[in-house]
């Protein structure tokens, strides 16, 4: 494992605010954040990766690797595995976890600026990495991801689903109606949580668990449009399904008689 020094930063105040936030939640991230990598989640990414021929994908990178949970899956299958993240605290945890693994390389980096790696990787992975404070940041990260892939390179990602946010809002409203509230009362209580609580921003397509730090979520149509504009082709999306017990644990509602909430698994080619 090798850790590379970060070059001089070009971060905005907003960037610094969010990076500090990510640093602050690093110690408890895996216990407090609902992840598509959690046990019990129906996530197609694992079987998809297992079907890949390692000889075709010798150099892979996990962009926004955080504490390195997905790196543990990747290093068993590929010759050279990199993990990039801009959070120093997240990477310190990953470094300790993989300090004896020779084929894992960790780097503190801004995914919007990866010039030294252009056309270097055979595959790039993003696990809910594009939860940025604005879609323009996500767009810049996708463009740079496209550039670091070789021709024909593979892009694999999990996108947080804004479709699910809208679905949860509708389920919440319906539950209040079933409890006997009027339509007006049900809408008011639903809006108190999603809108007045500053969790959902319908215009920006963001969601803030804490009511402060907006994170970009995506509809399925938006994912296809963004990837096509970036230059990716052969785009495929599929649902990542979360059991209601996990949803309840992390404060996303509990409607066990309804279809499960989801994020979007996606793969595409350069």
N, C-alpha and C positions, 0 to 999 in steps of 0.2 A: 504494500500500500504506500502511496506517496501523496503528500499534501502540498499543493502549489500555493505560493504566495499570490495574493490578489493585487492586481495593478491599481494605480490611482483611480478613485471612484468618481463617477459623474452622476451623483444621485440628487434628486430633488428633495425638498423637505418632506413631501408626502412619502417618497420612497423610504427615507430614513425613519419616519414615523412607523411605517408598516414593518420594516425590517426589525426595529426595536420591539415591536409587538410580537413578531415571530420568535425573536430571541427569548422574550419573557415567558412564552408558553412552551418552550422546548422541553423543560424537565417533565411536564405532565401531559405532553401532547398526545401520546398514544392511549392514555386512560380517559382523556376528556373529549377528544375529537372523534366523531364517527368516521371511520375510514373504509374505503372499498376493499382494503386488505384485511379487515377484521374477520375473525373466524365466524362462520355462519352466513356471511354475505355470499350471494350467488354471483360470482364474478367470472366472466368468460376469459379474462386475460390470462389466467394460469394455464388453461388447456391450450389456448392459442399459442403461447410462448413455448409450451412443451412440444408443439408440433413443428416448430422451426428447426431447420438444420443448422447446428452451431457452426458448421464450416462456411456457411453463407453469411454469418453474422459474427465475425470474430471480435469486432470492436463496437461496444454498445455503451450508451450513456443513459443514466436516470437523471433527468433534468428536474431540479427541485426535489432532491432525494431526501431532504429532511434528516431524520435520525437514522435513515438507512434501512428501513424495514424491507423494502423491495429489493435492495441490493443483495440481501441474503438469498433471495430466490434466483437472481440473475447470475451471481458469480459461480453457481454450481453448473451453469449451462454454457457460459461464454468465456472465451479466452482472456479478453481484456475488458474490464468493466470500470466505468467512470461514474462518479456521483458529483453533480454540481448543485450547490445551494448558496444563497446569499446570507444565510443566518449562521453566524459564527458558533452560536450555542448549539444549534442543531448538528453542525458538523463535528463539534467536539464529542458529542455523544456517539456519532457514527464512527469517528476515529477510534475511540476506545473499543467499540464493538468489533471492529474489523482490523485491529492493529496487527494481527498475525496473518492476514490474507494478502498474499503477494499480488493477486490479480485485480484487486480493488484499488482505484485511485480516486482520491477525494480532492475537490477544488472549490474554494470559495469564489463564486462568480455571479455576475449579473447576466441572466440568460439573454438579455437584449444586446450583449456585446461579447461575442465568442469568436472573434476574427481568427485567432490562432488555431481554431479547430475546423475551419471551413473544409467541407468534403472529406472529413476524417472518419466519421462514424458510419457503420453499416445499419445501425438501428438506434432510434432515440425513443425513450419512454418518458411520459409525463403522467403522474398519478395525482390528479386534482391540483396540479401546479398552476393552472391558469385562473386561480381564484384571486385575481388581481383587483385593485380598487377601481380600475377603469378599463373598458374594453380596448382602449388604445394601447395599454401596456401589454395586454394579452396578444394583440395583433403584432406588436414588435417582437415579442417572444416567439411567436409562431414563425415569423419571417426568418429569425436567426436560427431557429431549429431546422428550417428547410435548408439553410445554407451550410450547416455542419454535416448534413447527410451526403453521402456519395450518390451518384446517379443511380436511381432505382432503389435507394435506401428506404427503410421501413420506419414509419412513424406509428407509435402505439400509445394511446392515451386513455385516461378516464377524465371526462368532463363533468363538473358538478351540474346538475340538471335544474334549470329554471322551470321546466315543465312540472317538476315535482313540487316546487314552491307553490305554483298555481293550483296544483292538485291538492296539496295540503290545506291551502286556503279554502278550497271548495268543500273538502271533507269537514273542516272545522265549522264552516257555515251550516252545512247540512246537519251536523251533530247538535247544534244549538236549536235548529228547527225541530228536530226529533225530541228535544228536551221541553218543547212547548213554547219557546220564545217566538215572538212575532218576527216577520221578515225584517223589519226595521231594527228590532233589538238584536237579532242574530247578526245582521250586517255590522251593527255598531260594535258588538263584542269582538267580532272577527277582525274588524279594522283596528280596534284597540291593540290587538296583538301584532298584527302584520304591518300596519301602517303607522299608527300613533307610537307604537313601540320601536319604530325606525328599523324594523327588521327587513322589510321588503321595499325595494324601490322599483316600481313597475317600469318606469321610463328607462332606467339604466340597466335593468335586468340584474340587479345585485341583491344580495341577502346578507344581513349582518346578525350573526348569532348573539352578539353582545349589544346590539343596537348602536354600535359605534363604528366598527371596522367593516365597511362594505366589501363584499367579495363578489366578483363577477361569476354568475351562473349562466348556463347556456341552454337554449332550446335546441332540439335536434336539427331543425332547419338552419339555425344560426351556425351550428358546428359545420354543416356541409358548406354553407356559404363562405365562412371564414377560411376553411381549408382549400376550397376551390380558388379563391382570390389569391391565396398564398402560393398556389402552384401545385398543390398536392392532387393526386388522382387516385382512382380505385378506392374511393372512400366508403367505408362500411361502418355502420353504427348498430349497437345492440345494447339492451338494458343490463345494468348491474343492479340486482335486486337486494334490498335490505329487509331483513325480517322485522316484523313489528316490535318484537321484544327489544331489539337494538335501537330502533327508532324511539321507543319510549324512554329507554335509558339515557339517551342523549337529548331528550326534549323536543323531538320532532313529531309527537303525537302517537296515538295508539288506536288503530282502527282495524282490529284483526279480522273482521269480516269483509274487508275491502282489499283490492289488489295492493301489493306492496309498493312502497316508494322506490325510486330508482335514480341512479346516475347514468351517464352514457359512456360505454366502452366504444372505442373507435380505433380503426387502423386504416392506414393509407400509404401510398407510395410517392416518392419524389419523382 
